[in-house]
Amino acid sequence: MYQSDITQFIRQLKRQKPWLEAAQRDGRALLWDKPPVNPDPEERAHARENRVPQTPYVYYQNF
């Protein structure tokens, strides 16, 4: 069965560094996955009240 050079490289890399996939999942969780929403209505209301409004275009503040 044919395997591309990239597939062979990735499989070899995973054999050499078995911890790599777990580290990638941890990095994704750190940067992208959102924390669960708190079901307590009082805390959600408090968070909503204390939220800072975002400007329409956040990268340009001189208007």
N, CA, C and O atoms as a Maestro MAE file, in Angstrom:
{
 s_m_m2io_version
 :::
 2.0.0
}

f_m_ct {
 s_m_title
 :::
 protein
 m_atom[252] {
  # First column is atom index #
  i_m_mmod_type
  r_m_x_coord
  r_m_y_coord
  r_m_z_coord
  i_m_residue_number
  s_m_chain_name
  s_m_pdb_residue_name
  s_m_pdb_atom_name
  i_m_atomic_number
  :::
  1 25 0.840 -1.181 0.000 1 A "MET " " N  " 7
  2 3 0.000 0.000 0.000 1 A "MET " " CA " 6
  3 2 0.890 1.251 0.000 1 A "MET " " C  " 6
  4 15 1.878 1.323 0.731 1 A "MET " " O  " 8
  5 25 0.528 2.218 -0.819 2 A "TYR " " N  " 7
  6 3 1.308 3.438 -0.951 2 A "TYR " " CA " 6
  7 2 1.102 4.348 0.255 2 A "TYR " " C  " 6
  8 15 -0.015 4.519 0.743 2 A "TYR " " O  " 8
  9 25 2.211 4.929 0.724 3 A "GLN " " N  " 7
  10 3 2.173 5.951 1.766 3 A "GLN " " CA " 6
  11 2 3.049 7.110 1.315 3 A "GLN " " C  " 6
  12 15 4.192 6.918 0.903 3 A "GLN " " O  " 8
  13 25 2.509 8.288 1.397 4 A "SER " " N  " 7
  14 3 3.283 9.462 0.986 4 A "SER " " CA " 6
  15 2 4.432 9.694 1.963 4 A "SER " " C  " 6
  16 15 4.463 9.141 3.062 4 A "SER " " O  " 8
  17 25 5.364 10.519 1.533 5 A "ASP " " N  " 7
  18 3 6.504 10.849 2.384 5 A "ASP " " CA " 6
  19 2 6.049 11.545 3.663 5 A "ASP " " C  " 6
  20 15 6.614 11.325 4.734 5 A "ASP " " O  " 8
  21 25 5.035 12.376 3.542 6 A "ILE " " N  " 7
  22 3 4.537 13.105 4.714 6 A "ILE " " CA " 6
  23 2 3.897 12.146 5.714 6 A "ILE " " C  " 6
  24 15 4.106 12.273 6.921 6 A "ILE " " O  " 8
  25 25 3.118 11.185 5.213 7 A "THR " " N  " 7
  26 3 2.505 10.194 6.105 7 A "THR " " CA " 6
  27 2 3.576 9.383 6.813 7 A "THR " " C  " 6
  28 15 3.466 9.124 8.012 7 A "THR " " O  " 8
  29 25 4.594 8.985 6.100 8 A "GLN " " N  " 7
  30 3 5.690 8.232 6.719 8 A "GLN " " CA " 6
  31 2 6.393 9.073 7.772 8 A "GLN " " C  " 6
  32 15 6.739 8.576 8.843 8 A "GLN " " O  " 8
  33 25 6.603 10.352 7.466 9 A "PHE " " N  " 7
  34 3 7.260 11.245 8.419 9 A "PHE " " CA " 6
  35 2 6.440 11.390 9.697 9 A "PHE " " C  " 6
  36 15 6.980 11.316 10.801 9 A "PHE " " O  " 8
  37 25 5.130 11.599 9.540 10 A "ILE " " N  " 7
  38 3 4.273 11.784 10.718 10 A "ILE " " CA " 6
  39 2 4.229 10.517 11.564 10 A "ILE " " C  " 6
  40 15 4.292 10.597 12.791 10 A "ILE " " O  " 8
  41 25 4.123 9.366 10.940 11 A "ARG " " N  " 7
  42 3 4.112 8.111 11.695 11 A "ARG " " CA " 6
  43 2 5.434 7.884 12.415 11 A "ARG " " C  " 6
  44 15 5.444 7.425 13.557 11 A "ARG " " O  " 8
  45 25 6.540 8.197 11.767 12 A "GLN " " N  " 7
  46 3 7.846 8.053 12.404 12 A "GLN " " CA " 6
  47 2 7.961 9.030 13.581 12 A "GLN " " C  " 6
  48 15 8.472 8.673 14.642 12 A "GLN " " O  " 8
  49 25 7.487 10.252 13.387 13 A "LEU " " N  " 7
  50 3 7.533 11.257 14.453 13 A "LEU " " CA " 6
  51 2 6.713 10.806 15.654 13 A "LEU " " C  " 6
  52 15 7.142 10.977 16.796 13 A "LEU " " O  " 8
  53 25 5.530 10.229 15.407 14 A "LYS " " N  " 7
  54 3 4.686 9.746 16.503 14 A "LYS " " CA " 6
  55 2 5.326 8.567 17.227 14 A "LYS " " C  " 6
  56 15 5.147 8.414 18.435 14 A "LYS " " O  " 8
  57 25 6.065 7.737 16.507 15 A "ARG " " N  " 7
  58 3 6.762 6.624 17.165 15 A "ARG " " CA " 6
  59 2 7.899 7.139 18.033 15 A "ARG " " C  " 6
  60 15 8.136 6.620 19.123 15 A "ARG " " O  " 8
  61 25 8.601 8.158 17.554 16 A "GLN " " N  " 7
  62 3 9.735 8.706 18.297 16 A "GLN " " CA " 6
  63 2 9.297 9.542 19.499 16 A "GLN " " C  " 6
  64 15 9.972 9.566 20.528 16 A "GLN " " O  " 8
  65 25 8.159 10.226 19.360 17 A "LYS " " N  " 7
  66 3 7.678 11.125 20.420 17 A "LYS " " CA " 6
  67 2 6.215 10.817 20.722 17 A "LYS " " C  " 6
  68 15 5.330 11.539 20.262 17 A "LYS " " O  " 8
  69 25 5.946 9.762 21.482 18 A "PRO " " N  " 7
  70 3 4.549 9.391 21.742 18 A "PRO " " CA " 6
  71 2 3.772 10.431 22.553 18 A "PRO " " C  " 6
  72 15 2.541 10.414 22.529 18 A "PRO " " O  " 8
  73 25 4.433 11.313 23.253 19 A "TRP " " N  " 7
  74 3 3.774 12.329 24.065 19 A "TRP " " CA " 6
  75 2 3.315 13.531 23.236 19 A "TRP " " C  " 6
  76 15 2.607 14.400 23.744 19 A "TRP " " O  " 8
  77 25 3.713 13.582 21.973 20 A "LEU " " N  " 7
  78 3 3.454 14.748 21.138 20 A "LEU " " CA " 6
  79 2 1.962 15.032 20.945 20 A "LEU " " C  " 6
  80 15 1.543 16.188 21.006 20 A "LEU " " O  " 8
  81 25 1.167 14.002 20.717 21 A "GLU " " N  " 7
  82 3 -0.272 14.209 20.499 21 A "GLU " " CA " 6
  83 2 -0.957 14.781 21.735 21 A "GLU " " C  " 6
  84 15 -1.808 15.664 21.626 21 A "GLU " " O  " 8
  85 25 -0.586 14.279 22.908 22 A "ALA " " N  " 7
  86 3 -1.177 14.804 24.151 22 A "ALA " " CA " 6
  87 2 -0.784 16.268 24.352 22 A "ALA " " C  " 6
  88 15 -1.596 17.073 24.808 22 A "ALA " " O  " 8
  89 25 0.447 16.610 24.016 23 A "ALA " " N  " 7
  90 3 0.896 18.004 24.146 23 A "ALA " " CA " 6
  91 2 0.130 18.903 23.186 23 A "ALA " " C  " 6
  92 15 -0.196 20.039 23.530 23 A "ALA " " O  " 8
  93 25 -0.159 18.412 21.993 24 A "GLN " " N  " 7
  94 3 -0.941 19.203 21.039 24 A "GLN " " CA " 6
  95 2 -2.361 19.428 21.560 24 A "GLN " " C  " 6
  96 15 -2.901 20.528 21.435 24 A "GLN " " O  " 8
  97 25 -2.964 18.395 22.140 25 A "ARG " " N  " 7
  98 3 -4.319 18.547 22.699 25 A "ARG " " CA " 6
  99 2 -4.319 19.551 23.855 25 A "ARG " " C  " 6
  100 15 -5.238 20.362 23.977 25 A "ARG " " O  " 8
  101 25 -3.293 19.495 24.697 26 A "ASP " " N  " 7
  102 3 -3.197 20.441 25.810 26 A "ASP " " CA " 6
  103 2 -3.050 21.871 25.297 26 A "ASP " " C  " 6
  104 15 -3.658 22.791 25.844 26 A "ASP " " O  " 8
  105 25 -2.254 22.061 24.260 27 A "GLY " " N  " 7
  106 3 -2.082 23.393 23.680 27 A "GLY " " CA " 6
  107 2 -3.368 23.918 23.079 27 A "GLY " " C  " 6
  108 15 -3.687 25.099 23.213 27 A "GLY " " O  " 8
  109 25 -4.103 23.048 22.422 28 A "ARG " " N  " 7
  110 3 -5.390 23.462 21.857 28 A "ARG " " CA " 6
  111 2 -6.355 23.857 22.969 28 A "ARG " " C  " 6
  112 15 -7.049 24.868 22.863 28 A "ARG " " O  " 8
  113 25 -6.397 23.068 24.024 29 A "ALA " " N  " 7
  114 3 -7.298 23.376 25.137 29 A "ALA " " CA " 6
  115 2 -6.932 24.706 25.774 29 A "ALA " " C  " 6
  116 15 -7.810 25.467 26.183 29 A "ALA " " O  " 8
  117 25 -5.647 24.985 25.857 30 A "LEU " " N  " 7
  118 3 -5.186 26.227 26.466 30 A "LEU " " CA " 6
  119 2 -5.573 27.444 25.635 30 A "LEU " " C  " 6
  120 15 -5.969 28.474 26.181 30 A "LEU " " O  " 8
  121 25 -5.457 27.324 24.304 31 A "LEU " " N  " 7
  122 3 -5.652 28.497 23.451 31 A "LEU " " CA " 6
  123 2 -7.042 28.625 22.851 31 A "LEU " " C  " 6
  124 15 -7.489 29.743 22.595 31 A "LEU " " O  " 8
  125 25 -7.742 27.519 22.616 32 A "TRP " " N  " 7
  126 3 -8.967 27.583 21.833 32 A "TRP " " CA " 6
  127 2 -10.222 27.142 22.565 32 A "TRP " " C  " 6
  128 15 -11.281 27.736 22.364 32 A "TRP " " O  " 8
  129 25 -10.141 26.136 23.395 33 A "ASP " " N  " 7
  130 3 -11.347 25.620 24.037 33 A "ASP " " CA " 6
  131 2 -11.824 26.571 25.121 33 A "ASP " " C  " 6
  132 15 -11.036 27.033 25.946 33 A "ASP " " O  " 8
  133 25 -13.107 26.859 25.114 34 A "LYS " " N  " 7
  134 3 -13.669 27.793 26.088 34 A "LYS " " CA " 6
  135 2 -14.042 27.045 27.365 34 A "LYS " " C  " 6
  136 15 -14.414 25.873 27.314 34 A "LYS " " O  " 8
  137 25 -13.943 27.720 28.512 35 A "PRO " " N  " 7
  138 3 -14.362 27.073 29.757 35 A "PRO " " CA " 6
  139 2 -15.883 26.885 29.767 35 A "PRO " " C  " 6
  140 15 -16.600 27.610 29.077 35 A "PRO " " O  " 8
  141 25 -16.364 25.940 30.526 36 A "PRO " " N  " 7
  142 3 -17.813 25.729 30.574 36 A "PRO " " CA " 6
  143 2 -18.545 26.935 31.178 36 A "PRO " " C  " 6
  144 15 -18.002 27.650 32.020 36 A "PRO " " O  " 8
  145 25 -19.759 27.137 30.739 37 A "VAL " " N  " 7
  146 3 -20.569 28.243 31.226 37 A "VAL " " CA " 6
  147 2 -21.081 27.901 32.622 37 A "VAL " " C  " 6
  148 15 -21.543 26.786 32.866 37 A "VAL " " O  " 8
  149 25 -20.995 28.862 33.531 38 A "ASN " " N  " 7
  150 3 -21.461 28.659 34.893 38 A "ASN " " CA " 6
  151 2 -22.995 28.662 34.904 38 A "ASN " " C  " 6
  152 15 -23.603 29.632 34.453 38 A "ASN " " O  " 8
  153 25 -23.619 27.618 35.399 39 A "PRO " " N  " 7
  154 3 -25.084 27.563 35.362 39 A "PRO " " CA " 6
  155 2 -25.780 28.459 36.385 39 A "PRO " " C  " 6
  156 15 -27.000 28.614 36.330 39 A "PRO " " O  " 8
  157 25 -25.037 29.048 37.312 40 A "ASP " " N  " 7
  158 3 -25.649 29.883 38.346 40 A "ASP " " CA " 6
  159 2 -26.142 31.188 37.718 40 A "ASP " " C  " 6
  160 15 -25.331 31.962 37.209 40 A "ASP " " O  " 8
  161 25 -27.462 31.451 37.742 41 A "PRO " " N  " 7
  162 3 -28.002 32.661 37.088 41 A "PRO " " CA " 6
  163 2 -27.490 33.958 37.705 41 A "PRO " " C  " 6
  164 15 -27.323 34.950 36.995 41 A "PRO " " O  " 8
  165 25 -27.239 33.970 39.016 42 A "GLU " " N  " 7
  166 3 -26.747 35.192 39.656 42 A "GLU " " CA " 6
  167 2 -25.348 35.545 39.165 42 A "GLU " " C  " 6
  168 15 -25.056 36.708 38.891 42 A "GLU " " O  " 8
  169 25 -24.488 34.539 39.056 43 A "GLU " " N  " 7
  170 3 -23.131 34.794 38.582 43 A "GLU " " CA " 6
  171 2 -23.123 35.207 37.113 43 A "GLU " " C  " 6
  172 15 -22.328 36.056 36.711 43 A "GLU " " O  " 8
  173 25 -23.993 34.618 36.319 44 A "ARG " " N  " 7
  174 3 -24.074 35.008 34.907 44 A "ARG " " CA " 6
  175 2 -24.557 36.440 34.771 44 A "ARG " " C  " 6
  176 15 -24.052 37.193 33.938 44 A "ARG " " O  " 8
  177 25 -25.542 36.824 35.592 45 A "ALA " " N  " 7
  178 3 -26.042 38.201 35.557 45 A "ALA " " CA " 6
  179 2 -24.955 39.171 35.999 45 A "ALA " " C  " 6
  180 15 -24.798 40.239 35.407 45 A "ALA " " O  " 8
  181 25 -24.208 38.808 37.033 46 A "HIS " " N  " 7
  182 3 -23.113 39.644 37.522 46 A "HIS " " CA " 6
  183 2 -22.050 39.806 36.434 46 A "HIS " " C  " 6
  184 15 -21.540 40.908 36.236 46 A "HIS " " O  " 8
  185 25 -21.716 38.746 35.739 47 A "ALA " " N  " 7
  186 3 -20.729 38.809 34.664 47 A "ALA " " CA " 6
  187 2 -21.241 39.666 33.511 47 A "ALA " " C  " 6
  188 15 -20.475 40.425 32.917 47 A "ALA " " O  " 8
  189 25 -22.514 39.553 33.193 48 A "ARG " " N  " 7
  190 3 -23.106 40.344 32.114 48 A "ARG " " CA " 6
  191 2 -23.067 41.838 32.462 48 A "ARG " " C  " 6
  192 15 -22.787 42.669 31.598 48 A "ARG " " O  " 8
  193 25 -23.348 42.179 33.733 49 A "GLU " " N  " 7
  194 3 -23.342 43.581 34.160 49 A "GLU " " CA " 6
  195 2 -21.933 44.168 34.124 49 A "GLU " " C  " 6
  196 15 -21.765 45.348 33.815 49 A "GLU " " O  " 8
  197 25 -20.924 43.365 34.435 50 A "ASN " " N  " 7
  198 3 -19.554 43.857 34.527 50 A "ASN " " CA " 6
  199 2 -18.786 43.746 33.218 50 A "ASN " " C  " 6
  200 15 -17.587 44.022 33.183 50 A "ASN " " O  " 8
  201 25 -19.440 43.358 32.170 51 A "ARG " " N  " 7
  202 3 -18.779 43.198 30.883 51 A "ARG " " CA " 6
  203 2 -18.472 44.567 30.275 51 A "ARG " " C  " 6
  204 15 -19.310 45.468 30.315 51 A "ARG " " O  " 8
  205 25 -17.290 44.720 29.722 52 A "VAL " " N  " 7
  206 3 -16.875 45.958 29.079 52 A "VAL " " CA " 6
  207 2 -17.341 45.899 27.629 52 A "VAL " " C  " 6
  208 15 -17.036 44.932 26.931 52 A "VAL " " O  " 8
  209 25 -18.072 46.908 27.158 53 A "PRO " " N  " 7
  210 3 -18.542 46.872 25.771 53 A "PRO " " CA " 6
  211 2 -17.376 46.951 24.788 53 A "PRO " " C  " 6
  212 15 -16.414 47.690 24.998 53 A "PRO " " O  " 8
  213 25 -17.482 46.186 23.732 54 A "GLN " " N  " 7
  214 3 -16.439 46.159 22.719 54 A "GLN " " CA " 6
  215 2 -16.808 47.111 21.595 54 A "GLN " " C  " 6
  216 15 -17.965 47.186 21.181 54 A "GLN " " O  " 8
  217 25 -15.810 47.839 21.106 55 A "THR " " N  " 7
  218 3 -16.050 48.753 19.999 55 A "THR " " CA " 6
  219 2 -16.255 47.952 18.710 55 A "THR " " C  " 6
  220 15 -15.813 46.806 18.622 55 A "THR " " O  " 8
  221 25 -16.917 48.538 17.714 56 A "PRO " " N  " 7
  222 3 -17.187 47.795 16.488 56 A "PRO " " CA " 6
  223 2 -15.921 47.305 15.791 56 A "PRO " " C  " 6
  224 15 -15.903 46.200 15.250 56 A "PRO " " O  " 8
  225 25 -14.876 48.105 15.800 57 A "TYR " " N  " 7
  226 3 -13.629 47.695 15.175 57 A "TYR " " CA " 6
  227 2 -12.536 47.846 16.222 57 A "TYR " " C  " 6
  228 15 -12.057 48.952 16.470 57 A "TYR " " O  " 8
  229 25 -12.146 46.753 16.828 58 A "VAL " " N  " 7
  230 3 -11.286 46.804 18.013 58 A "VAL " " CA " 6
  231 2 -9.872 47.263 17.731 58 A "VAL " " C  " 6
  232 15 -9.180 47.684 18.657 58 A "VAL " " O  " 8
  233 25 -9.409 47.201 16.483 59 A "TYR " " N  " 7
  234 3 -8.033 47.557 16.191 59 A "TYR " " CA " 6
  235 2 -7.847 49.049 15.886 59 A "TYR " " C  " 6
  236 15 -6.717 49.519 15.754 59 A "TYR " " O  " 8
  237 25 -8.941 49.783 15.775 60 A "TYR " " N  " 7
  238 3 -8.852 51.214 15.503 60 A "TYR " " CA " 6
  239 2 -9.615 51.950 16.608 60 A "TYR " " C  " 6
  240 15 -10.844 51.903 16.646 60 A "TYR " " O  " 8
  241 25 -8.908 52.616 17.490 61 A "GLN " " N  " 7
  242 3 -9.524 53.252 18.647 61 A "GLN " " CA " 6
  243 2 -9.615 54.772 18.528 61 A "GLN " " C  " 6
  244 15 -10.105 55.416 19.455 61 A "GLN " " O  " 8
  245 25 -9.161 55.371 17.422 62 A "ASN " " N  " 7
  246 3 -9.101 56.824 17.301 62 A "ASN " " CA " 6
  247 2 -10.328 57.377 16.571 62 A "ASN " " C  " 6
  248 15 -10.198 57.917 15.473 62 A "ASN " " O  " 8
  249 25 -11.485 57.253 17.153 63 A "PHE " " N  " 7
  250 3 -12.679 57.847 16.532 63 A "PHE " " CA " 6
  251 2 -13.568 58.460 17.565 63 A "PHE " " C  " 6
  252 15 -14.619 59.006 17.230 63 A "PHE " " O  " 8
  :::
 }
 m_bond[251] {
  # First column is bond index #
  i_m_from
  i_m_to
  i_m_order
  :::
  1 1 2 1
  2 2 3 1
  3 3 4 2
  4 3 5 1
  5 5 6 1
  6 6 7 1
  7 7 8 2
  8 7 9 1
  9 9 10 1
  10 10 11 1
  11 11 12 2
  12 11 13 1
  13 13 14 1
  14 14 15 1
  15 15 16 2
  16 15 17 1
  17 17 18 1
  18 18 19 1
  19 19 20 2
  20 19 21 1
  21 21 22 1
  22 22 23 1
  23 23 24 2
  24 23 25 1
  25 25 26 1
  26 26 27 1
  27 27 28 2
  28 27 29 1
  29 29 30 1
  30 30 31 1
  31 31 32 2
  32 31 33 1
  33 33 34 1
  34 34 35 1
  35 35 36 2
  36 35 37 1
  37 37 38 1
  38 38 39 1
  39 39 40 2
  40 39 41 1
  41 41 42 1
  42 42 43 1
  43 43 44 2
  44 43 45 1
  45 45 46 1
  46 46 47 1
  47 47 48 2
  48 47 49 1
  49 49 50 1
  50 50 51 1
  51 51 52 2
  52 51 53 1
  53 53 54 1
  54 54 55 1
  55 55 56 2
  56 55 57 1
  57 57 58 1
  58 58 59 1
  59 59 60 2
  60 59 61 1
  61 61 62 1
  62 62 63 1
  63 63 64 2
  64 63 65 1
  65 65 66 1
  66 66 67 1
  67 67 68 2
  68 67 69 1
  69 69 70 1
  70 70 71 1
  71 71 72 2
  72 71 73 1
  73 73 74 1
  74 74 75 1
  75 75 76 2
  76 75 77 1
  77 77 78 1
  78 78 79 1
  79 79 80 2
  80 79 81 1
  81 81 82 1
  82 82 83 1
  83 83 84 2
  84 83 85 1
  85 85 86 1
  86 86 87 1
  87 87 88 2
  88 87 89 1
  89 89 90 1
  90 90 91 1
  91 91 92 2
  92 91 93 1
  93 93 94 1
  94 94 95 1
  95 95 96 2
  96 95 97 1
  97 97 98 1
  98 98 99 1
  99 99 100 2
  100 99 101 1
  101 101 102 1
  102 102 103 1
  103 103 104 2
  104 103 105 1
  105 105 106 1
  106 106 107 1
  107 107 108 2
  108 107 109 1
  109 109 110 1
  110 110 111 1
  111 111 112 2
  112 111 113 1
  113 113 114 1
  114 114 115 1
  115 115 116 2
  116 115 117 1
  117 117 118 1
  118 118 119 1
  119 119 120 2
  120 119 121 1
  121 121 122 1
  122 122 123 1
  123 123 124 2
  124 123 125 1
  125 125 126 1
  126 126 127 1
  127 127 128 2
  128 127 129 1
  129 129 130 1
  130 130 131 1
  131 131 132 2
  132 131 133 1
  133 133 134 1
  134 134 135 1
  135 135 136 2
  136 135 137 1
  137 137 138 1
  138 138 139 1
  139 139 140 2
  140 139 141 1
  141 141 142 1
  142 142 143 1
  143 143 144 2
  144 143 145 1
  145 145 146 1
  146 146 147 1
  147 147 148 2
  148 147 149 1
  149 149 150 1
  150 150 151 1
  151 151 152 2
  152 151 153 1
  153 153 154 1
  154 154 155 1
  155 155 156 2
  156 155 157 1
  157 157 158 1
  158 158 159 1
  159 159 160 2
  160 159 161 1
  161 161 162 1
  162 162 163 1
  163 163 164 2
  164 163 165 1
  165 165 166 1
  166 166 167 1
  167 167 168 2
  168 167 169 1
  169 169 170 1
  170 170 171 1
  171 171 172 2
  172 171 173 1
  173 173 174 1
  174 174 175 1
  175 175 176 2
  176 175 177 1
  177 177 178 1
  178 178 179 1
  179 179 180 2
  180 179 181 1
  181 181 182 1
  182 182 183 1
  183 183 184 2
  184 183 185 1
  185 185 186 1
  186 186 187 1
  187 187 188 2
  188 187 189 1
  189 189 190 1
  190 190 191 1
  191 191 192 2
  192 191 193 1
  193 193 194 1
  194 194 195 1
  195 195 196 2
  196 195 197 1
  197 197 198 1
  198 198 199 1
  199 199 200 2
  200 199 201 1
  201 201 202 1
  202 202 203 1
  203 203 204 2
  204 203 205 1
  205 205 206 1
  206 206 207 1
  207 207 208 2
  208 207 209 1
  209 209 210 1
  210 210 211 1
  211 211 212 2
  212 211 213 1
  213 213 214 1
  214 214 215 1
  215 215 216 2
  216 215 217 1
  217 217 218 1
  218 218 219 1
  219 219 220 2
  220 219 221 1
  221 221 222 1
  222 222 223 1
  223 223 224 2
  224 223 225 1
  225 225 226 1
  226 226 227 1
  227 227 228 2
  228 227 229 1
  229 229 230 1
  230 230 231 1
  231 231 232 2
  232 231 233 1
  233 233 234 1
  234 234 235 1
  235 235 236 2
  236 235 237 1
  237 237 238 1
  238 238 239 1
  239 239 240 2
  240 239 241 1
  241 241 242 1
  242 242 243 1
  243 243 244 2
  244 243 245 1
  245 245 246 1
  246 246 247 1
  247 247 248 2
  248 247 249 1
  249 249 250 1
  250 250 251 1
  251 251 252 2
  :::
 }
}
